């Protein structure tokens, strides 16, 4: 049995997850989303990334970015390596793609600020 805290809603339920063969049993959840979260955590945990990329501007050295969709937990460090290798140039606005389909995961790395929207 594994105990995890659900992060899907503000309840923060303590979930007890038991795996018997191919069947996963979840108890402690107050809603269906908690059960879905626990099954996902046991079978294919996903995460989001918010970070920054370097810019070519001395006055604005970094630009905040995030992934457009959840990525597999085990790919976080590989995606961060890709993010850390990028240097962007102006103009970029919020929502612009910085890295398209990062590592073929179906998620883009996108700008989350308009700070570079003007040259």
Biopython code that builds the backbone (N, CA, C, O; Angstrom):
import numpy as np
from Bio.PDB.StructureBuilder import StructureBuilder

atoms = [
    (1, "UNK", "N", (0.840, -1.174, 0.000)),
    (1, "UNK", "CA", (0.000, 0.000, 0.000)),
    (1, "UNK", "C", (0.890, 1.244, 0.000)),
    (1, "UNK", "O", (1.947, 1.285, 0.630)),
    (2, "UNK", "N", (0.422, 2.242, -0.725)),
    (2, "UNK", "CA", (1.146, 3.499, -0.787)),
    (2, "UNK", "C", (0.183, 4.613, -0.386)),
    (2, "UNK", "O", (-0.986, 4.608, -0.773)),
    (3, "UNK", "N", (0.686, 5.563, 0.390)),
    (3, "UNK", "CA", (-0.114, 6.701, 0.820)),
    (3, "UNK", "C", (0.375, 7.937, 0.088)),
    (3, "UNK", "O", (1.567, 8.245, 0.107)),
    (4, "UNK", "N", (-0.552, 8.654, -0.564)),
    (4, "UNK", "CA", (-0.210, 9.886, -1.260)),
    (4, "UNK", "C", (-1.246, 10.954, -0.916)),
    (4, "UNK", "O", (-2.370, 10.643, -0.524)),
    (5, "UNK", "N", (-0.855, 12.199, -1.068)),
    (5, "UNK", "CA", (-1.762, 13.326, -0.855)),
    (5, "UNK", "C", (-2.244, 13.792, -2.223)),
    (5, "UNK", "O", (-1.443, 14.069, -3.115)),
    (6, "UNK", "N", (-3.544, 13.875, -2.374)),
    (6, "UNK", "CA", (-4.127, 14.332, -3.636)),
    (6, "UNK", "C", (-3.918, 15.842, -3.782)),
    (6, "UNK", "O", (-4.102, 16.601, -2.830)),
    (7, "UNK", "N", (-3.534, 16.259, -4.980)),
    (7, "UNK", "CA", (-3.289, 17.677, -5.255)),
    (7, "UNK", "C", (-4.261, 18.246, -6.284)),
    (7, "UNK", "O", (-4.060, 19.357, -6.773)),
    (8, "UNK", "N", (-5.305, 17.501, -6.616)),
    (8, "UNK", "CA", (-6.218, 17.911, -7.668)),
    (8, "UNK", "C", (-7.157, 19.031, -7.219)),
    (8, "UNK", "O", (-7.457, 19.937, -7.997)),
    (9, "UNK", "N", (-7.613, 18.975, -5.986)),
    (9, "UNK", "CA", (-8.534, 20.007, -5.500)),
    (9, "UNK", "C", (-8.084, 20.459, -4.107)),
    (9, "UNK", "O", (-7.146, 19.882, -3.555)),
    (10, "UNK", "N", (-8.721, 21.462, -3.534)),
    (10, "UNK", "CA", (-8.291, 21.989, -2.233)),
    (10, "UNK", "C", (-8.478, 21.039, -1.046)),
    (10, "UNK", "O", (-7.941, 21.308, 0.029)),
    (11, "UNK", "N", (-9.214, 19.946, -1.204)),
    (11, "UNK", "CA", (-9.423, 19.022, -0.081)),
    (11, "UNK", "C", (-8.133, 18.394, 0.425)),
    (11, "UNK", "O", (-8.005, 18.153, 1.625)),
    (12, "UNK", "N", (-7.169, 18.120, -0.460)),
    (12, "UNK", "CA", (-5.906, 17.513, -0.048)),
    (12, "UNK", "C", (-6.089, 16.169, 0.627)),
    (12, "UNK", "O", (-5.464, 15.893, 1.651)),
    (13, "UNK", "N", (-6.941, 15.335, 0.058)),
    (13, "UNK", "CA", (-7.238, 14.024, 0.655)),
    (13, "UNK", "C", (-5.984, 13.159, 0.770)),
    (13, "UNK", "O", (-5.111, 13.186, -0.098)),
    (14, "UNK", "N", (-5.913, 12.396, 1.851)),
    (14, "UNK", "CA", (-4.888, 11.376, 2.000)),
    (14, "UNK", "C", (-5.426, 10.120, 1.340)),
    (14, "UNK", "O", (-6.411, 9.540, 1.795)),
    (15, "UNK", "N", (-4.773, 9.705, 0.265)),
    (15, "UNK", "CA", (-5.224, 8.560, -0.509)),
    (15, "UNK", "C", (-4.388, 7.334, -0.182)),
    (15, "UNK", "O", (-3.161, 7.405, -0.118)),
    (16, "UNK", "N", (-5.047, 6.236, 0.019)),
    (16, "UNK", "CA", (-4.378, 4.954, 0.185)),
    (16, "UNK", "C", (-4.557, 4.184, -1.101)),
    (16, "UNK", "O", (-5.680, 3.917, -1.528)),
    (17, "UNK", "N", (-3.437, 3.827, -1.720)),
    (17, "UNK", "CA", (-3.462, 3.182, -3.025)),
    (17, "UNK", "C", (-2.853, 1.796, -2.883)),
    (17, "UNK", "O", (-1.741, 1.632, -2.381)),
    (18, "UNK", "N", (-3.602, 0.814, -3.334)),
    (18, "UNK", "CA", (-3.130, -0.565, -3.263)),
    (18, "UNK", "C", (-3.182, -1.163, -4.656)),
    (18, "UNK", "O", (-4.174, -1.026, -5.372)),
    (19, "UNK", "N", (-2.112, -1.819, -5.022)),
    (19, "UNK", "CA", (-2.025, -2.435, -6.346)),
    (19, "UNK", "C", (-1.965, -3.947, -6.170)),
    (19, "UNK", "O", (-1.031, -4.475, -5.566)),
    (20, "UNK", "N", (-2.959, -4.628, -6.696)),
    (20, "UNK", "CA", (-3.011, -6.089, -6.674)),
    (20, "UNK", "C", (-3.046, -6.582, -8.108)),
    (20, "UNK", "O", (-4.079, -6.517, -8.775)),
    (21, "UNK", "N", (-1.901, -7.077, -8.580)),
    (21, "UNK", "CA", (-1.822, -7.482, -9.977)),
    (21, "UNK", "C", (-2.007, -6.275, -10.865)),
    (21, "UNK", "O", (-1.244, -5.312, -10.781)),
    (22, "UNK", "N", (-3.027, -6.320, -11.726)),
    (22, "UNK", "CA", (-3.297, -5.198, -12.617)),
    (22, "UNK", "C", (-4.374, -4.276, -12.089)),
    (22, "UNK", "O", (-4.725, -3.297, -12.748)),
    (23, "UNK", "N", (-4.906, -4.569, -10.914)),
    (23, "UNK", "CA", (-5.987, -3.770, -10.353)),
    (23, "UNK", "C", (-5.473, -2.807, -9.294)),
    (23, "UNK", "O", (-4.680, -3.175, -8.428)),
    (24, "UNK", "N", (-5.945, -1.553, -9.381)),
    (24, "UNK", "CA", (-5.556, -0.524, -8.415)),
    (24, "UNK", "C", (-6.795, -0.121, -7.633)),
    (24, "UNK", "O", (-7.824, 0.225, -8.214)),
    (25, "UNK", "N", (-6.688, -0.170, -6.306)),
    (25, "UNK", "CA", (-7.778, 0.224, -5.426)),
    (25, "UNK", "C", (-7.374, 1.484, -4.684)),
    (25, "UNK", "O", (-6.286, 1.560, -4.113)),
    (26, "UNK", "N", (-8.270, 2.485, -4.696)),
    (26, "UNK", "CA", (-8.009, 3.765, -4.047)),
    (26, "UNK", "C", (-9.058, 4.001, -2.980)),
    (26, "UNK", "O", (-10.255, 3.871, -3.238)),
    (27, "UNK", "N", (-8.611, 4.348, -1.781)),
    (27, "UNK", "CA", (-9.531, 4.731, -0.711)),
    (27, "UNK", "C", (-9.067, 6.062, -0.126)),
    (27, "UNK", "O", (-7.905, 6.442, -0.267)),
    (28, "UNK", "N", (-9.980, 6.758, 0.524)),
    (28, "UNK", "CA", (-9.658, 8.034, 1.161)),
    (28, "UNK", "C", (-10.012, 9.244, 0.327)),
    (28, "UNK", "O", (-9.929, 10.373, 0.811)),
    (29, "UNK", "N", (-10.406, 9.030, -0.921)),
    (29, "UNK", "CA", (-10.749, 10.154, -1.784)),
    (29, "UNK", "C", (-12.181, 10.616, -1.526)),
    (29, "UNK", "O", (-13.083, 9.809, -1.299)),
    (30, "UNK", "N", (-12.365, 11.937, -1.566)),
    (30, "UNK", "CA", (-13.701, 12.509, -1.382)),
    (30, "UNK", "C", (-14.388, 12.774, -2.712)),
    (30, "UNK", "O", (-15.578, 13.086, -2.745)),
    (31, "UNK", "N", (-13.646, 12.651, -3.809)),
    (31, "UNK", "CA", (-14.256, 12.859, -5.125)),
    (31, "UNK", "C", (-13.618, 11.916, -6.144)),
    (31, "UNK", "O", (-12.574, 11.316, -5.887)),
    (32, "UNK", "N", (-14.253, 11.799, -7.284)),
    (32, "UNK", "CA", (-13.784, 10.908, -8.360)),
    (32, "UNK", "C", (-12.421, 11.350, -8.890)),
    (32, "UNK", "O", (-11.609, 10.524, -9.307)),
    (33, "UNK", "N", (-12.181, 12.663, -8.869)),
    (33, "UNK", "CA", (-10.897, 13.164, -9.374)),
    (33, "UNK", "C", (-9.725, 12.632, -8.554)),
    (33, "UNK", "O", (-8.642, 12.407, -9.095)),
    (34, "UNK", "N", (-9.932, 12.433, -7.261)),
    (34, "UNK", "CA", (-8.876, 11.883, -6.421)),
    (34, "UNK", "C", (-8.509, 10.473, -6.832)),
    (34, "UNK", "O", (-7.333, 10.109, -6.869)),
    (35, "UNK", "N", (-9.514, 9.690, -7.139)),
    (35, "UNK", "CA", (-9.261, 8.325, -7.607)),
    (35, "UNK", "C", (-8.489, 8.336, -8.924)),
    (35, "UNK", "O", (-7.540, 7.572, -9.099)),
    (36, "UNK", "N", (-8.898, 9.203, -9.846)),
    (36, "UNK", "CA", (-8.209, 9.314, -11.134)),
    (36, "UNK", "C", (-6.764, 9.764, -10.955)),
    (36, "UNK", "O", (-5.862, 9.258, -11.623)),
    (37, "UNK", "N", (-6.550, 10.716, -10.051)),
    (37, "UNK", "CA", (-5.196, 11.193, -9.763)),
    (37, "UNK", "C", (-4.324, 10.055, -9.235)),
    (37, "UNK", "O", (-3.191, 9.882, -9.685)),
    (38, "UNK", "N", (-4.846, 9.280, -8.284)),
    (38, "UNK", "CA", (-4.075, 8.192, -7.687)),
    (38, "UNK", "C", (-3.713, 7.128, -8.721)),
    (38, "UNK", "O", (-2.586, 6.634, -8.739)),
    (39, "UNK", "N", (-4.652, 6.782, -9.567)),
    (39, "UNK", "CA", (-4.376, 5.780, -10.610)),
    (39, "UNK", "C", (-3.308, 6.309, -11.558)),
    (39, "UNK", "O", (-2.397, 5.575, -11.939)),
    (40, "UNK", "N", (-3.416, 7.583, -11.940)),
    (40, "UNK", "CA", (-2.419, 8.193, -12.811)),
    (40, "UNK", "C", (-1.033, 8.197, -12.152)),
    (40, "UNK", "O", (-0.032, 7.896, -12.803)),
    (41, "UNK", "N", (-0.983, 8.536, -10.870)),
    (41, "UNK", "CA", (0.302, 8.558, -10.152)),
    (41, "UNK", "C", (0.945, 7.166, -10.098)),
    (41, "UNK", "O", (2.169, 7.039, -10.116)),
    (42, "UNK", "N", (0.131, 6.158, -10.032)),
    (42, "UNK", "CA", (0.661, 4.793, -9.952)),
    (42, "UNK", "C", (1.030, 4.225, -11.329)),
    (42, "UNK", "O", (1.910, 3.369, -11.426)),
    (43, "UNK", "N", (0.372, 4.688, -12.378)),
    (43, "UNK", "CA", (0.598, 4.103, -13.694)),
    (43, "UNK", "C", (1.460, 4.971, -14.608)),
    (43, "UNK", "O", (2.345, 4.457, -15.292)),
    (44, "UNK", "N", (1.212, 6.279, -14.627)),
    (44, "UNK", "CA", (1.973, 7.186, -15.497)),
    (44, "UNK", "C", (1.916, 8.593, -14.931)),
    (44, "UNK", "O", (1.117, 9.409, -15.391)),
    (45, "UNK", "N", (2.751, 8.896, -13.936)),
    (45, "UNK", "CA", (2.713, 10.227, -13.321)),
    (45, "UNK", "C", (3.115, 11.321, -14.312)),
    (45, "UNK", "O", (4.088, 11.194, -15.056)),
    (46, "UNK", "N", (2.336, 12.391, -14.292)),
    (46, "UNK", "CA", (2.564, 13.521, -15.189)),
    (46, "UNK", "C", (2.831, 14.776, -14.360)),
    (46, "UNK", "O", (2.364, 14.890, -13.227)),
    (47, "UNK", "N", (3.583, 15.713, -14.932)),
    (47, "UNK", "CA", (3.914, 16.955, -14.253)),
    (47, "UNK", "C", (3.903, 18.113, -15.245)),
    (47, "UNK", "O", (3.914, 17.916, -16.460)),
    (48, "UNK", "N", (3.880, 19.312, -14.702)),
    (48, "UNK", "CA", (4.028, 20.511, -15.504)),
    (48, "UNK", "C", (5.352, 21.169, -15.119)),
    (48, "UNK", "O", (5.890, 20.915, -14.042)),
    (49, "UNK", "N", (5.858, 21.995, -15.988)),
    (49, "UNK", "CA", (7.113, 22.709, -15.705)),
    (49, "UNK", "C", (6.892, 24.197, -15.945)),
    (49, "UNK", "O", (6.348, 24.594, -16.975)),
    (50, "UNK", "N", (7.311, 25.001, -15.002)),
    (50, "UNK", "CA", (7.416, 26.449, -15.162)),
    (50, "UNK", "C", (8.878, 26.789, -14.894)),
    (50, "UNK", "O", (9.445, 26.360, -13.889)),
    (51, "UNK", "N", (9.480, 27.552, -15.783)),
    (51, "UNK", "CA", (10.900, 27.860, -15.645)),
    (51, "UNK", "C", (11.189, 29.194, -16.337)),
    (51, "UNK", "O", (10.283, 30.000, -16.553)),
    (52, "UNK", "N", (12.437, 29.414, -16.675)),
    (52, "UNK", "CA", (12.846, 30.588, -17.444)),
    (52, "UNK", "C", (13.842, 30.156, -18.516)),
    (52, "UNK", "O", (14.529, 29.144, -18.380)),
    (53, "UNK", "N", (13.902, 30.951, -19.586)),
    (53, "UNK", "CA", (14.922, 30.759, -20.613)),
    (53, "UNK", "C", (15.762, 32.019, -20.688)),
    (53, "UNK", "O", (15.308, 33.110, -20.343)),
    (54, "UNK", "N", (16.995, 31.853, -21.144)),
    (54, "UNK", "CA", (17.886, 33.000, -21.314)),
    (54, "UNK", "C", (17.420, 33.847, -22.491)),
    (54, "UNK", "O", (16.833, 33.343, -23.449)),
    (55, "UNK", "N", (17.694, 35.138, -22.396)),
    (55, "UNK", "CA", (17.444, 36.042, -23.518)),
    (55, "UNK", "C", (18.777, 36.638, -23.956)),
    (55, "UNK", "O", (19.795, 36.488, -23.280)),
    (56, "UNK", "N", (18.751, 37.313, -25.094)),
    (56, "UNK", "CA", (19.962, 37.983, -25.571)),
    (56, "UNK", "C", (20.035, 39.436, -25.094)),
    (56, "UNK", "O", (20.856, 40.214, -25.578)),
    (57, "UNK", "N", (19.176, 39.790, -24.147)),
    (57, "UNK", "CA", (19.097, 41.167, -23.639)),
    (57, "UNK", "C", (19.714, 41.270, -22.252)),
    (57, "UNK", "O", (19.346, 40.518, -21.350)),
    (58, "UNK", "N", (20.643, 42.189, -22.080)),
    (58, "UNK", "CA", (21.282, 42.392, -20.781)),
    (58, "UNK", "C", (20.299, 42.966, -19.762)),
    (58, "UNK", "O", (20.388, 42.663, -18.572)),
    (59, "UNK", "N", (19.359, 43.799, -20.229)),
    (59, "UNK", "CA", (18.401, 44.423, -19.315)),
    (59, "UNK", "C", (17.253, 43.482, -18.920)),
    (59, "UNK", "O", (16.576, 43.717, -17.919)),
    (60, "UNK", "N", (17.036, 42.427, -19.700)),
    (60, "UNK", "CA", (16.021, 41.408, -19.405)),
    (60, "UNK", "C", (16.693, 40.050, -19.635)),
    (60, "UNK", "O", (16.545, 39.465, -20.708)),
    (61, "UNK", "N", (17.427, 39.543, -18.644)),
    (61, "UNK", "CA", (18.241, 38.347, -18.858)),
    (61, "UNK", "C", (17.465, 37.037, -19.001)),
    (61, "UNK", "O", (17.975, 36.081, -19.586)),
    (62, "UNK", "N", (16.228, 36.980, -18.469)),
    (62, "UNK", "CA", (15.459, 35.745, -18.568)),
    (62, "UNK", "C", (14.000, 36.043, -18.896)),
    (62, "UNK", "O", (13.485, 37.124, -18.607)),
    (63, "UNK", "N", (13.354, 35.062, -19.502)),
    (63, "UNK", "CA", (11.939, 35.140, -19.849)),
    (63, "UNK", "C", (11.236, 33.934, -19.219)),
    (63, "UNK", "O", (11.687, 32.803, -19.395)),
    (64, "UNK", "N", (10.137, 34.159, -18.487)),
    (64, "UNK", "CA", (9.420, 33.023, -17.911)),
    (64, "UNK", "C", (8.703, 32.210, -18.990)),
    (64, "UNK", "O", (8.140, 32.756, -19.939)),
    (65, "UNK", "N", (8.742, 30.886, -18.814)),
    (65, "UNK", "CA", (8.111, 29.954, -19.745)),
    (65, "UNK", "C", (7.437, 28.830, -18.966)),
    (65, "UNK", "O", (7.671, 28.654, -17.770)),
    (66, "UNK", "N", (6.599, 28.079, -19.664)),
    (66, "UNK", "CA", (5.991, 26.873, -19.105)),
    (66, "UNK", "C", (5.717, 25.908, -20.235)),
    (66, "UNK", "O", (5.757, 26.284, -21.406)),
    (67, "UNK", "N", (5.438, 24.659, -19.887)),
    (67, "UNK", "CA", (5.018, 23.702, -20.902)),
    (67, "UNK", "C", (3.515, 23.851, -21.104)),
    (67, "UNK", "O", (2.784, 24.176, -20.168)),
    (68, "UNK", "N", (3.065, 23.615, -22.315)),
    (68, "UNK", "CA", (1.657, 23.818, -22.660)),
    (68, "UNK", "C", (0.765, 22.655, -22.231)),
    (68, "UNK", "O", (-0.461, 22.769, -22.252)),
    (69, "UNK", "N", (1.379, 21.535, -21.843)),
    (69, "UNK", "CA", (0.628, 20.361, -21.395)),
    (69, "UNK", "C", (1.499, 19.576, -20.423)),
    (69, "UNK", "O", (2.721, 19.727, -20.406)),
    (70, "UNK", "N", (0.863, 18.742, -19.619)),
    (70, "UNK", "CA", (1.628, 17.907, -18.696)),
    (70, "UNK", "C", (2.552, 16.977, -19.475)),
    (70, "UNK", "O", (2.242, 16.540, -20.584)),
    (71, "UNK", "N", (3.695, 16.689, -18.860)),
    (71, "UNK", "CA", (4.678, 15.780, -19.459)),
    (71, "UNK", "C", (4.936, 14.638, -18.489)),
    (71, "UNK", "O", (4.691, 14.782, -17.292)),
    (72, "UNK", "N", (5.430, 13.498, -18.987)),
    (72, "UNK", "CA", (5.759, 12.402, -18.080)),
    (72, "UNK", "C", (6.812, 12.832, -17.056)),
    (72, "UNK", "O", (7.795, 13.490, -17.396)),
    (73, "UNK", "N", (6.590, 12.452, -15.813)),
    (73, "UNK", "CA", (7.478, 12.839, -14.711)),
    (73, "UNK", "C", (8.931, 12.480, -14.996)),
    (73, "UNK", "O", (9.838, 13.240, -14.656)),
    (74, "UNK", "N", (9.154, 11.333, -15.613)),
    (74, "UNK", "CA", (10.531, 10.890, -15.853)),
    (74, "UNK", "C", (11.243, 11.710, -16.929)),
    (74, "UNK", "O", (12.447, 11.543, -17.124)),
    (75, "UNK", "N", (10.530, 12.590, -17.630)),
    (75, "UNK", "CA", (11.127, 13.429, -18.674)),
    (75, "UNK", "C", (11.447, 14.844, -18.196)),
    (75, "UNK", "O", (11.936, 15.656, -18.982)),
    (76, "UNK", "N", (11.185, 15.155, -16.935)),
    (76, "UNK", "CA", (11.394, 16.518, -16.426)),
    (76, "UNK", "C", (12.826, 16.997, -16.663)),
    (76, "UNK", "O", (13.029, 18.093, -17.186)),
    (77, "UNK", "N", (13.807, 16.203, -16.290)),
    (77, "UNK", "CA", (15.199, 16.663, -16.400)),
    (77, "UNK", "C", (15.623, 16.806, -17.860)),
    (77, "UNK", "O", (16.386, 17.715, -18.188)),
    (78, "UNK", "N", (15.146, 15.933, -18.738)),
    (78, "UNK", "CA", (15.473, 16.048, -20.159)),
    (78, "UNK", "C", (14.842, 17.306, -20.756)),
    (78, "UNK", "O", (15.476, 17.993, -21.557)),
    (79, "UNK", "N", (13.603, 17.613, -20.373)),
    (79, "UNK", "CA", (12.953, 18.831, -20.854)),
    (79, "UNK", "C", (13.685, 20.060, -20.312)),
    (79, "UNK", "O", (13.883, 21.033, -21.039)),
    (80, "UNK", "N", (14.084, 20.019, -19.055)),
    (80, "UNK", "CA", (14.836, 21.144, -18.489)),
    (80, "UNK", "C", (16.167, 21.351, -19.210)),
    (80, "UNK", "O", (16.603, 22.491, -19.373)),
    (81, "UNK", "N", (16.821, 20.271, -19.646)),
    (81, "UNK", "CA", (18.049, 20.413, -20.428)),
    (81, "UNK", "C", (17.771, 21.179, -21.725)),
    (81, "UNK", "O", (18.566, 22.028, -22.130)),
    (82, "UNK", "N", (16.644, 20.879, -22.374)),
    (82, "UNK", "CA", (16.266, 21.583, -23.600)),
    (82, "UNK", "C", (15.978, 23.061, -23.314)),
    (82, "UNK", "O", (16.414, 23.944, -24.053)),
    (83, "UNK", "N", (15.239, 23.312, -22.235)),
    (83, "UNK", "CA", (14.917, 24.696, -21.857)),
    (83, "UNK", "C", (16.187, 25.478, -21.547)),
    (83, "UNK", "O", (16.326, 26.627, -21.967)),
    (84, "UNK", "N", (17.104, 24.872, -20.823)),
    (84, "UNK", "CA", (18.345, 25.551, -20.441)),
    (84, "UNK", "C", (19.279, 25.814, -21.621)),
    (84, "UNK", "O", (20.173, 26.655, -21.523)),
    (85, "UNK", "N", (19.083, 25.108, -22.729)),
    (85, "UNK", "CA", (19.937, 25.280, -23.904)),
    (85, "UNK", "C", (19.475, 26.421, -24.813)),
    (85, "UNK", "O", (20.179, 26.787, -25.754)),
    (86, "UNK", "N", (18.304, 26.978, -24.538)),
    (86, "UNK", "CA", (17.699, 27.985, -25.413)),
    (86, "UNK", "C", (18.077, 29.403, -24.974)),
    (86, "UNK", "O", (18.135, 29.713, -23.784)),
    (87, "UNK", "N", (18.331, 30.250, -25.971)),
    (87, "UNK", "CA", (18.435, 31.698, -25.769)),
    (87, "UNK", "C", (17.480, 32.335, -26.766)),
    (87, "UNK", "O", (17.590, 32.112, -27.972)),
    (88, "UNK", "N", (16.540, 33.128, -26.258)),
    (88, "UNK", "CA", (15.528, 33.734, -27.124)),
    (88, "UNK", "C", (15.878, 35.181, -27.436)),
    (88, "UNK", "O", (16.649, 35.826, -26.725)),
    (89, "UNK", "N", (15.287, 35.670, -28.525)),
    (89, "UNK", "CA", (15.461, 37.065, -28.930)),
    (89, "UNK", "C", (14.087, 37.728, -29.049)),
    (89, "UNK", "O", (13.088, 37.063, -29.322)),
    (90, "UNK", "N", (14.051, 39.027, -28.843)),
    (90, "UNK", "CA", (12.805, 39.787, -28.954)),
    (90, "UNK", "C", (12.460, 39.947, -30.430)),
    (90, "UNK", "O", (13.364, 39.878, -31.262)),
    (91, "UNK", "N", (11.222, 40.153, -30.787)),
    (91, "UNK", "CA", (10.066, 40.227, -29.893)),
    (91, "UNK", "C", (9.422, 38.854, -29.675)),
    (91, "UNK", "O", (9.362, 38.029, -30.586)),
    (92, "UNK", "N", (8.958, 38.637, -28.483)),
    (92, "UNK", "CA", (8.163, 37.462, -28.097)),
    (92, "UNK", "C", (7.060, 37.952, -27.190)),
    (92, "UNK", "O", (7.287, 38.812, -26.338)),
    (93, "UNK", "N", (5.870, 37.415, -27.362)),
    (93, "UNK", "CA", (4.771, 37.796, -26.482)),
    (93, "UNK", "C", (4.230, 36.561, -25.766)),
    (93, "UNK", "O", (4.539, 35.430, -26.141)),
    (94, "UNK", "N", (3.429, 36.788, -24.745)),
    (94, "UNK", "CA", (2.827, 35.702, -23.972)),
    (94, "UNK", "C", (2.108, 34.747, -24.921)),
    (94, "UNK", "O", (1.323, 35.168, -25.771)),
    (95, "UNK", "N", (2.388, 33.463, -24.760)),
    (95, "UNK", "CA", (1.753, 32.437, -25.584)),
    (95, "UNK", "C", (2.573, 32.017, -26.788)),
    (95, "UNK", "O", (2.284, 30.991, -27.404)),
    (96, "UNK", "N", (3.607, 32.807, -27.140)),
    (96, "UNK", "CA", (4.455, 32.424, -28.270)),
    (96, "UNK", "C", (5.243, 31.154, -27.926)),
    (96, "UNK", "O", (5.646, 30.941, -26.783)),
    (97, "UNK", "N", (5.446, 30.330, -28.935)),
    (97, "UNK", "CA", (6.182, 29.078, -28.755)),
    (97, "UNK", "C", (7.679, 29.355, -28.723)),
    (97, "UNK", "O", (8.221, 30.011, -29.612)),
    (98, "UNK", "N", (8.331, 28.852, -27.698)),
    (98, "UNK", "CA", (9.787, 28.952, -27.565)),
    (98, "UNK", "C", (10.441, 27.665, -28.068)),
    (98, "UNK", "O", (11.448, 27.719, -28.774)),
    (99, "UNK", "N", (9.873, 26.504, -27.708)),
    (99, "UNK", "CA", (10.321, 25.203, -28.209)),
    (99, "UNK", "C", (9.069, 24.436, -28.622)),
    (99, "UNK", "O", (8.213, 24.147, -27.787)),
    (100, "UNK", "N", (8.961, 24.110, -29.894)),
    (100, "UNK", "CA", (7.798, 23.375, -30.392)),
    (100, "UNK", "C", (7.973, 21.884, -30.114)),
    (100, "UNK", "O", (9.038, 21.319, -30.359)),
    (101, "UNK", "N", (6.925, 21.258, -29.605)),
    (101, "UNK", "CA", (6.870, 19.812, -29.380)),
    (101, "UNK", "C", (8.159, 19.298, -28.725)),
    (101, "UNK", "O", (8.838, 18.425, -29.266)),
    (102, "UNK", "N", (8.475, 19.842, -27.580)),
    (102, "UNK", "CA", (9.722, 19.522, -26.885)),
    (102, "UNK", "C", (9.868, 18.007, -26.705)),
    (102, "UNK", "O", (8.987, 17.347, -26.154)),
    (103, "UNK", "N", (10.977, 17.481, -27.172)),
    (103, "UNK", "CA", (11.319, 16.058, -27.100)),
    (103, "UNK", "C", (10.245, 15.145, -27.686)),
    (103, "UNK", "O", (10.178, 13.966, -27.339)),
    (104, "UNK", "N", (9.403, 15.682, -28.573)),
    (104, "UNK", "CA", (8.354, 14.871, -29.181)),
    (104, "UNK", "C", (7.263, 14.457, -28.215)),
    (104, "UNK", "O", (6.566, 13.470, -28.454)),
    (105, "UNK", "N", (7.101, 15.203, -27.117)),
    (105, "UNK", "CA", (6.141, 14.849, -26.073)),
    (105, "UNK", "C", (4.742, 15.418, -26.309)),
    (105, "UNK", "O", (3.835, 15.162, -25.518)),
    (106, "UNK", "N", (4.556, 16.183, -27.381)),
    (106, "UNK", "CA", (3.258, 16.770, -27.650)),
    (106, "UNK", "C", (2.982, 18.027, -26.846)),
    (106, "UNK", "O", (1.843, 18.491, -26.802)),
    (107, "UNK", "N", (3.985, 18.577, -26.222)),
    (107, "UNK", "CA", (3.852, 19.812, -25.443)),
    (107, "UNK", "C", (4.877, 20.816, -25.955)),
    (107, "UNK", "O", (6.027, 20.472, -26.228)),
    (108, "UNK", "N", (4.433, 22.065, -26.079)),
    (108, "UNK", "CA", (5.339, 23.146, -26.462)),
    (108, "UNK", "C", (5.819, 23.851, -25.201)),
    (108, "UNK", "O", (5.144, 23.830, -24.171)),
    (109, "UNK", "N", (6.987, 24.473, -25.291)),
    (109, "UNK", "CA", (7.431, 25.392, -24.243)),
    (109, "UNK", "C", (7.018, 26.769, -24.730)),
    (109, "UNK", "O", (7.419, 27.199, -25.811)),
    (110, "UNK", "N", (6.206, 27.468, -23.923)),
    (110, "UNK", "CA", (5.654, 28.754, -24.348)),
    (110, "UNK", "C", (6.029, 29.871, -23.381)),
    (110, "UNK", "O", (6.229, 29.646, -22.187)),
    (111, "UNK", "N", (6.118, 31.082, -23.930)),
    (111, "UNK", "CA", (6.393, 32.277, -23.119)),
    (111, "UNK", "C", (5.173, 32.597, -22.261)),
    (111, "UNK", "O", (4.035, 32.438, -22.704)),
    (112, "UNK", "N", (5.416, 33.049, -21.032)),
    (112, "UNK", "CA", (4.311, 33.416, -20.142)),
    (112, "UNK", "C", (4.346, 34.892, -19.757)),
    (112, "UNK", "O", (3.708, 35.299, -18.786)),
    (113, "UNK", "N", (5.085, 35.685, -20.511)),
    (113, "UNK", "CA", (5.199, 37.106, -20.227)),
    (113, "UNK", "C", (5.303, 37.891, -21.528)),
    (113, "UNK", "O", (5.777, 37.381, -22.543)),
    (114, "UNK", "N", (4.852, 39.135, -21.480)),
    (114, "UNK", "CA", (4.985, 40.053, -22.620)),
    (114, "UNK", "C", (6.207, 40.950, -22.483)),
    (114, "UNK", "O", (6.340, 41.923, -23.226)),
    (115, "UNK", "N", (7.092, 40.647, -21.558)),
    (115, "UNK", "CA", (8.231, 41.518, -21.283)),
    (115, "UNK", "C", (9.130, 41.717, -22.506)),
    (115, "UNK", "O", (9.817, 42.734, -22.603)),
    (116, "UNK", "N", (9.135, 40.765, -23.435)),
    (116, "UNK", "CA", (9.946, 40.894, -24.661)),
    (116, "UNK", "C", (9.092, 41.181, -25.880)),
    (116, "UNK", "O", (9.522, 40.934, -27.007)),
    (117, "UNK", "N", (7.885, 41.701, -25.673)),
    (117, "UNK", "CA", (6.980, 41.898, -26.813)),
    (117, "UNK", "C", (7.401, 43.053, -27.717)),
    (117, "UNK", "O", (6.937, 43.156, -28.852)),
    (118, "UNK", "N", (8.268, 43.908, -27.223)),
    (118, "UNK", "CA", (8.801, 44.996, -28.047)),
    (118, "UNK", "C", (10.307, 44.824, -28.166)),
    (118, "UNK", "O", (10.953, 44.319, -27.248)),
    (119, "UNK", "N", (10.859, 45.239, -29.283)),
    (119, "UNK", "CA", (12.311, 45.107, -29.512)),
    (119, "UNK", "C", (13.108, 45.859, -28.514)),
    (119, "UNK", "O", (14.337, 45.848, -28.570)),
]
sb = StructureBuilder()
sb.init_structure("model")
sb.init_model(0)
sb.init_chain("A")
sb.init_seg("    ")
for serial, (resi, resn, name, xyz) in enumerate(atoms, 1):
    if name == "N":
        sb.init_residue(resn, " ", resi, " ")
    sb.init_atom(name, np.array(xyz, "f"), 0.0, 1.0, " ", f" {name:<3s}", serial, name[0])
structure = sb.get_structure()
